[in-house]
């Protein structure tokens, strides 16, 4: 049975509209009453909105624990996502923990480490040998990666519905999220204007894993924070003989002839005859927001050797862009029955723009919190456990992200960035330390002097909310 849902502002409710965490009025998303006829087949213990890495991982661990999970994805797999497609050992560890076969026969391309190019120098650094993380990275298109993770969640018992566009949260009489309103039909068909049927799904809690724009978060008054870093990246693919490179390649300075361009760049061989080539820019740069990023990419690539093939006639995909929400740029991560995961909660690493590892790790942390919360015998006890989720994220990343926010401010100064590049690139030991710091790859106990220094800095940095 399909049920239509109406939007209500409910101005007659005592206390007015739902208050946001900052005390400002938030929009009243969708009011709900009890469903005629009782529960429906698609109701669940937990609804996860978005089947990207954070949503799929959350759904996987919830289903593994025996909860009834509904995973809603607005597109249909395989679907495109803008990404560099490179995975550090931190992400590899998360994949292995989910039982994903990351061998070459399954389509994964391994890499040995990171090649850094800057100040006219080139330095190759292998991934650190650690007990906590594997000693290799991977490359895989997001279309393949995301579908792999979604199917793992499905195999674990989560119910995956594709082509379902969530239009907003559904609230109970206390103003808490108790489900979602949606329209069926592929997002590509624009179901909100096509007359696709409206439907509601109910659950005990809802996970917003719906990406940077996070419609659910915005509907509940959870907006992006201006005091946190934000990046933007563009990328495309080129046929290239460098497609099977053993290293991820990072460019610290970009040149158009003798002119220095803003931003940083990357080249990741995909192993399929193409390279993923892109660049990023942080909002601490004066060029952020007033730059034609696609034109910037073309200007940078003009300086590349012709034999690498990064020319328009070899381009195989359009140039696409995406935002990089960094350093917890949307908080709180739990609010009135809604929990945020991955990009919805701004969990991209400010040091290196890596998002997939933190999306998956936050999904596992979130699932563990929900499992414990829903096992409690009273609503008050459940709420107490759910309120602990933001602190769990702070314990995992708070100090490190604080350092990352300072780092972003510093490298936003062109003169300082040029100085650091020029002096750092000529000191391999310093660059190996930087690799561990920027990729967040240390052994938490023991390890070498670099591990102990980075871990100490992270512990001492304030966990600012």
C-alpha positions as CSV (number, residue, x, y, z in Angstrom):
1,X,0.0,0.0,0.0
2,X,1.3,3.4,-0.9
3,X,0.7,6.2,1.5
4,X,0.8,9.9,0.6
5,X,2.5,12.3,3.1
6,X,1.7,15.9,3.5
7,X,4.0,18.7,4.6
8,X,2.9,20.5,7.7
9,X,4.4,23.6,9.3
10,X,2.4,22.9,12.5
11,X,2.4,26.5,13.8
12,X,-0.1,25.5,16.4
13,X,2.3,23.1,18.1
14,X,3.4,24.3,21.6
15,X,6.8,25.8,21.3
16,X,6.6,26.6,17.6
17,X,8.9,25.0,15.0
18,X,11.6,22.5,15.8
19,X,14.6,24.3,17.3
20,X,18.0,23.7,15.8
21,X,20.9,22.9,18.0
22,X,22.2,26.4,17.7
23,X,18.8,27.7,19.1
24,X,17.6,29.1,15.8
25,X,14.3,27.8,14.4
26,X,14.7,24.9,12.1
27,X,12.3,24.1,9.3
28,X,9.4,21.8,10.2
29,X,10.1,18.9,7.8
30,X,7.2,16.3,7.8
31,X,4.8,15.6,10.6
32,X,3.4,12.1,10.9
33,X,0.8,10.3,12.8
34,X,0.4,6.6,13.3
35,X,0.0,4.7,10.1
36,X,-3.4,3.3,9.3
37,X,-3.4,-0.4,9.2
38,X,-0.2,-0.8,11.3
39,X,3.3,-1.5,10.2
40,X,4.2,-2.2,6.5
41,X,6.8,-4.5,5.1
42,X,9.4,-1.8,4.5
43,X,9.4,-0.5,8.0
44,X,12.6,-1.3,9.9
45,X,14.6,-0.9,13.1
46,X,17.0,1.5,11.3
47,X,16.7,3.4,8.0
48,X,20.0,4.4,6.3
49,X,19.6,7.0,3.6
50,X,22.3,6.8,1.0
51,X,24.2,3.7,0.0
52,X,27.6,5.2,-0.5
53,X,30.6,4.0,1.6
54,X,29.3,5.4,4.9
55,X,25.7,4.2,4.4
56,X,26.6,0.8,3.1
57,X,29.1,0.2,5.8
58,X,26.6,1.3,8.5
59,X,24.0,-1.0,7.0
60,X,26.4,-3.9,6.8
61,X,27.4,-3.8,10.5
62,X,23.8,-3.2,11.6
63,X,22.6,-6.2,9.6
64,X,25.5,-8.3,10.9
65,X,24.3,-7.6,14.4
66,X,20.8,-8.8,13.5
67,X,18.9,-5.5,13.2
68,X,16.3,-5.0,10.5
69,X,17.9,-2.4,8.2
70,X,16.4,-0.5,5.3
71,X,19.1,1.0,3.0
72,X,17.7,3.6,0.6
73,X,19.6,4.8,-2.5
74,X,18.3,7.5,-4.8
75,X,20.2,6.2,-7.9
76,X,20.6,2.7,-9.3
77,X,23.9,0.8,-9.3
78,X,26.3,1.2,-10.9
79,X,26.3,4.9,-10.5
80,X,28.9,7.6,-10.9
81,X,30.5,9.5,-8.0
82,X,33.2,12.2,-8.3
83,X,36.4,10.9,-6.5
84,X,40.1,10.4,-7.0
85,X,39.5,6.6,-6.8
86,X,42.7,6.2,-4.7
87,X,42.5,4.3,-1.4
88,X,45.2,4.6,1.3
89,X,46.0,1.6,3.6
90,X,43.5,3.1,6.1
91,X,40.6,2.5,3.6
92,X,42.1,-0.9,2.7
93,X,41.8,-2.0,6.3
94,X,38.1,-1.0,6.4
95,X,37.4,-3.0,3.3
96,X,39.2,-6.1,4.6
97,X,37.2,-5.8,7.8
98,X,34.0,-6.1,5.8
99,X,35.2,-9.2,4.0
100,X,35.7,-7.5,0.7
101,X,38.0,-9.5,-1.7
102,X,40.6,-6.8,-2.6
103,X,42.7,-9.1,-4.8
104,X,43.7,-8.1,-8.4
105,X,41.4,-10.9,-9.8
106,X,38.5,-9.0,-8.3
107,X,39.4,-5.8,-10.2
108,X,41.5,-3.9,-7.6
109,X,44.8,-2.3,-8.5
110,X,47.4,-2.2,-5.7
111,X,49.9,0.5,-5.2
112,X,53.1,0.7,-3.2
113,X,52.9,4.3,-1.8
114,X,52.8,7.9,-2.7
115,X,54.9,9.8,-5.2
116,X,55.1,13.5,-4.4
117,X,56.1,16.1,-6.9
118,X,56.8,19.7,-5.9
119,X,59.5,22.4,-6.1
120,X,60.9,20.8,-9.1
121,X,61.6,17.6,-7.2
122,X,60.1,14.1,-7.2
123,X,60.0,11.8,-4.2
124,X,58.6,8.2,-3.9
125,X,57.6,7.0,-0.5
126,X,56.3,3.5,0.2
127,X,53.4,3.2,2.6
128,X,54.7,2.8,6.2
129,X,55.1,-0.7,7.6
130,X,52.7,-0.8,10.5
131,X,51.0,-3.4,12.6
132,X,47.7,-1.5,12.4
133,X,47.4,-1.1,8.7
134,X,48.3,-3.1,5.6
135,X,51.3,-1.9,3.6
136,X,49.6,-1.2,0.4
137,X,46.9,1.0,-1.1
138,X,44.3,0.4,-3.8
139,X,42.6,2.0,-6.8
140,X,39.1,1.3,-7.9
141,X,36.4,3.4,-9.5
142,X,33.7,4.7,-7.2
143,X,31.1,3.1,-9.4
144,X,32.6,-0.3,-8.7
145,X,33.6,0.4,-5.1
146,X,30.2,1.7,-4.0
147,X,28.3,-1.1,-5.6
148,X,30.6,-3.7,-4.0
149,X,29.9,-2.2,-0.5
150,X,26.2,-1.9,-1.1
151,X,26.0,-5.6,-2.2
152,X,28.0,-6.6,0.9
153,X,25.4,-4.8,3.1
154,X,22.7,-6.6,1.1
155,X,24.4,-10.0,1.6
156,X,24.6,-9.3,5.3
157,X,20.8,-8.9,5.4
158,X,20.1,-5.2,4.8
159,X,17.2,-4.5,2.5
160,X,18.5,-2.3,-0.3
161,X,16.0,-0.2,-2.3
162,X,17.4,1.6,-5.3
163,X,15.8,4.5,-7.2
164,X,14.2,5.8,-4.0
165,X,14.6,9.6,-3.4
166,X,14.2,10.6,0.2
167,X,12.5,14.0,0.4
168,X,12.6,14.6,4.1
169,X,12.3,13.3,7.6
170,X,9.1,12.1,9.2
171,X,8.5,13.3,12.8
172,X,6.7,11.8,15.7
173,X,4.6,13.9,18.1
174,X,7.6,14.9,20.1
175,X,9.5,16.3,17.1
176,X,11.9,13.3,16.8
177,X,12.7,11.6,13.5
178,X,10.7,8.5,13.2
179,X,11.2,7.7,9.5
180,X,11.5,9.3,6.1
181,X,9.3,10.5,3.3
182,X,10.3,9.4,-0.2
183,X,9.3,9.1,-3.8
184,X,10.0,6.0,-5.7
185,X,11.7,6.1,-9.1
186,X,15.2,6.8,-10.2
187,X,16.6,10.2,-9.2
188,X,17.7,10.6,-12.8
189,X,14.0,10.8,-13.7
190,X,13.4,13.7,-11.2
191,X,10.6,11.9,-9.3
192,X,9.7,15.1,-7.4
193,X,8.4,16.6,-10.6
194,X,7.3,13.4,-12.4
195,X,4.4,12.5,-10.2
196,X,6.1,9.5,-8.8
197,X,4.2,8.1,-5.8
198,X,5.0,9.3,-2.3
199,X,5.6,6.8,0.4
200,X,6.8,6.8,4.1
201,X,9.1,4.4,5.8
202,X,9.2,4.2,9.5
203,X,12.0,3.2,11.9
204,X,13.3,3.7,15.4
205,X,16.3,5.8,14.2
206,X,17.4,7.2,10.9
207,X,21.0,7.5,9.6
208,X,21.8,10.4,7.2
209,X,24.4,9.1,4.9
210,X,23.1,11.3,2.1
211,X,26.3,13.1,1.3
212,X,27.6,16.7,1.5
213,X,24.3,18.4,0.8
214,X,22.4,16.0,3.2
215,X,18.8,17.0,2.7
216,X,17.8,15.2,5.9
217,X,20.3,17.2,8.0
218,X,19.2,20.5,6.5
219,X,15.6,19.7,7.1
220,X,16.4,19.2,10.8
221,X,18.3,22.5,11.0
222,X,21.8,21.0,10.8
223,X,23.7,23.2,8.5
224,X,27.3,23.4,7.5
225,X,29.6,25.3,9.8
226,X,31.5,28.3,8.4
227,X,34.4,27.7,10.8
228,X,35.4,24.4,9.3
229,X,37.4,23.8,6.1
230,X,35.8,22.9,2.8
231,X,37.4,21.8,-0.4
232,X,36.3,21.5,-4.0
233,X,37.7,19.0,-6.5
234,X,37.4,18.3,-10.2
235,X,38.5,15.2,-12.0
236,X,38.3,13.3,-15.2
237,X,39.9,10.3,-17.0
238,X,42.4,10.1,-19.9
239,X,43.7,7.2,-21.9
240,X,47.3,7.0,-20.8
241,X,50.4,4.6,-20.8
242,X,50.7,5.5,-17.1
243,X,47.5,3.6,-16.3
244,X,49.3,0.9,-14.3
245,X,51.5,3.1,-12.1
246,X,52.7,1.5,-8.8
247,X,52.3,4.8,-6.9
248,X,49.5,7.3,-6.3
249,X,50.9,10.6,-7.5
250,X,50.4,13.9,-5.7
251,X,51.4,17.3,-7.1
252,X,52.1,20.0,-4.4
253,X,52.4,22.8,-6.9
254,X,50.6,23.3,-10.3
255,X,52.2,25.2,-13.1
256,X,51.0,26.7,-16.4
257,X,54.3,27.4,-18.0
258,X,56.1,29.7,-15.6
259,X,52.9,30.7,-13.8
260,X,52.0,29.0,-10.5
261,X,48.4,28.0,-10.3
262,X,46.3,27.6,-7.1
263,X,45.5,24.2,-5.6
264,X,47.1,20.8,-5.6
265,X,46.7,17.9,-8.1
266,X,46.8,14.1,-8.4
267,X,47.3,11.4,-11.0
268,X,46.1,7.9,-10.2
269,X,46.6,5.1,-12.7
270,X,43.4,3.0,-12.9
271,X,44.9,-0.2,-14.4
272,X,42.4,-0.2,-17.2
273,X,44.2,1.9,-19.8
274,X,43.2,5.2,-18.1
275,X,44.4,7.6,-15.4
276,X,42.2,9.5,-13.0
277,X,43.5,13.1,-13.1
278,X,42.2,15.9,-10.9
279,X,42.9,18.9,-8.7
280,X,41.5,20.4,-5.6
281,X,41.3,23.7,-3.8
282,X,40.6,24.6,-0.2
283,X,38.4,27.5,1.0
284,X,41.4,29.0,2.7
285,X,42.7,29.9,-0.7
286,X,42.0,33.3,-2.2
287,X,41.1,31.6,-5.4
288,X,38.3,29.5,-3.8
289,X,34.9,30.2,-5.2
290,X,36.0,32.5,-8.0
291,X,37.9,30.1,-10.2
292,X,36.9,28.1,-13.2
293,X,38.1,24.8,-12.0
294,X,37.7,23.0,-15.3
295,X,39.8,25.6,-17.1
296,X,42.3,25.4,-14.3
297,X,42.7,21.7,-14.9
298,X,43.3,22.2,-18.6
299,X,45.9,24.9,-17.9
300,X,47.8,22.6,-15.5
301,X,47.7,19.6,-18.0
302,X,49.2,21.8,-20.7
303,X,52.5,21.5,-18.9
304,X,52.4,17.6,-18.9
305,X,54.6,15.6,-21.3
306,X,52.7,14.9,-24.5
307,X,53.5,11.1,-24.3
308,X,51.5,10.9,-21.0
309,X,48.3,11.4,-23.1
310,X,46.5,14.0,-20.9
311,X,45.0,15.7,-23.9
312,X,41.4,16.4,-24.9
313,X,41.4,13.8,-27.6
314,X,42.3,11.2,-25.0
315,X,39.7,12.3,-22.4
316,X,37.2,9.5,-21.8
317,X,34.8,11.2,-19.4
318,X,33.4,14.6,-18.7
319,X,35.2,16.8,-16.1
320,X,33.1,16.6,-13.0
321,X,33.4,18.3,-9.6
322,X,32.4,17.8,-6.0
323,X,32.7,19.4,-2.6
324,X,34.9,18.0,0.1
325,X,33.3,18.6,3.6
326,X,36.2,18.5,6.1
327,X,36.9,18.3,9.8
328,X,33.3,17.8,11.1
329,X,31.8,20.7,9.2
330,X,28.3,19.7,10.2
331,X,27.4,19.1,13.9
332,X,26.0,17.7,16.1
333,X,26.3,14.2,14.7
334,X,23.2,13.1,16.6
335,X,20.0,15.1,16.9
336,X,16.5,14.0,17.7
337,X,16.7,10.5,16.2
338,X,18.9,11.4,13.3
339,X,22.6,10.3,13.1
340,X,25.1,11.6,10.6
341,X,27.7,9.5,8.8
342,X,30.4,10.2,6.3
343,X,30.2,13.4,4.2
344,X,26.8,14.3,5.8
345,X,28.8,14.9,9.0
346,X,31.8,16.5,7.2
347,X,34.2,13.6,8.0
348,X,36.8,14.2,5.2
349,X,40.4,14.3,6.5
350,X,41.5,18.0,6.3
351,X,45.1,17.0,5.8
352,X,44.7,15.1,2.6
353,X,41.1,15.2,1.4
354,X,40.6,11.5,2.0
355,X,36.9,10.6,2.6
356,X,36.3,7.0,2.0
357,X,38.2,5.6,5.0
358,X,36.5,7.9,7.4
359,X,33.1,7.3,5.8
360,X,33.5,3.6,6.4
361,X,35.1,3.9,9.9
362,X,32.3,6.3,11.0
363,X,29.8,3.9,9.7
364,X,31.2,1.1,11.8
365,X,31.3,3.4,14.9
366,X,27.7,4.5,14.2
367,X,26.5,1.0,13.8
368,X,28.0,-0.1,17.1
369,X,26.3,2.8,18.9
370,X,22.9,2.0,17.4
371,X,23.2,-1.7,18.2
372,X,23.8,-0.9,21.8
373,X,21.2,1.8,21.9
374,X,18.4,-0.3,20.5
375,X,19.2,-3.1,23.0
376,X,18.2,-0.8,25.9
377,X,14.9,-1.4,27.6
378,X,13.7,2.2,27.9
379,X,13.6,5.2,25.5
380,X,15.6,7.2,28.0
381,X,18.4,4.6,28.1
382,X,18.3,4.4,24.3
383,X,18.6,8.2,24.0
384,X,21.5,8.3,26.4
385,X,23.5,5.8,24.3
386,X,22.7,7.7,21.0
387,X,23.9,10.9,22.6
388,X,27.3,9.3,23.1
389,X,27.8,9.0,19.3
390,X,29.3,12.5,18.8
391,X,31.7,11.8,21.7
392,X,32.8,8.5,20.1
393,X,33.6,10.5,16.9
394,X,35.5,13.0,18.9
395,X,37.5,10.3,20.6
396,X,38.4,8.8,17.2
397,X,39.2,11.9,15.3
398,X,38.7,15.1,17.3
399,X,42.3,15.9,18.1
400,X,43.5,14.9,14.7
401,X,40.9,17.0,12.9
402,X,41.8,20.0,15.1
403,X,45.4,19.7,13.9
404,X,44.0,19.3,10.4
405,X,42.1,22.6,10.6
406,X,45.2,24.4,11.7
407,X,47.1,22.8,8.8
408,X,44.5,24.0,6.3
409,X,44.8,27.5,7.5
410,X,48.6,27.4,7.1
411,X,48.7,26.0,3.6
412,X,46.1,28.6,2.5
413,X,49.0,31.1,2.6
414,X,50.8,30.8,-0.8
415,X,54.2,32.0,0.5
416,X,54.2,29.6,3.4
417,X,53.1,26.7,1.2
418,X,55.9,27.4,-1.3
419,X,58.4,27.6,1.5
420,X,57.2,24.3,3.0
421,X,57.3,22.6,-0.4
422,X,60.8,23.9,-1.3
423,X,62.4,22.9,2.1
424,X,60.4,19.8,2.7
425,X,60.9,18.1,-0.6
426,X,64.7,18.1,-0.2
427,X,64.4,16.3,3.2
428,X,63.1,12.7,2.7
429,X,62.9,11.9,6.4
430,X,60.7,14.9,7.0
431,X,58.5,13.9,4.0
432,X,58.1,10.4,5.4
433,X,56.9,12.0,8.7
434,X,54.5,14.1,6.7
435,X,53.2,11.1,4.9
436,X,52.3,9.4,8.2
437,X,50.7,12.6,9.5
438,X,48.7,13.5,6.4
439,X,47.5,10.0,5.8
440,X,46.8,9.4,9.5
441,X,48.8,6.2,9.5
442,X,50.5,5.4,12.8
443,X,50.6,2.5,15.3
444,X,48.7,3.7,18.3
445,X,51.0,1.8,20.7
446,X,54.7,1.5,20.3
447,X,55.7,2.4,16.8
448,X,58.6,4.6,15.9
449,X,59.5,8.1,17.0
450,X,57.2,9.6,14.3
451,X,54.3,7.5,15.5
452,X,54.8,8.6,19.1
453,X,55.1,12.3,18.1
454,X,52.0,12.3,15.9
455,X,50.0,10.4,18.5
456,X,51.1,12.7,21.2
457,X,50.2,15.8,19.1
458,X,46.7,14.3,18.5
459,X,46.1,13.6,22.1
460,X,47.1,17.1,23.2
461,X,45.1,18.9,20.6
462,X,41.8,20.1,21.9
463,X,38.6,18.3,20.8
464,X,36.7,21.4,19.8
465,X,33.1,20.8,18.9
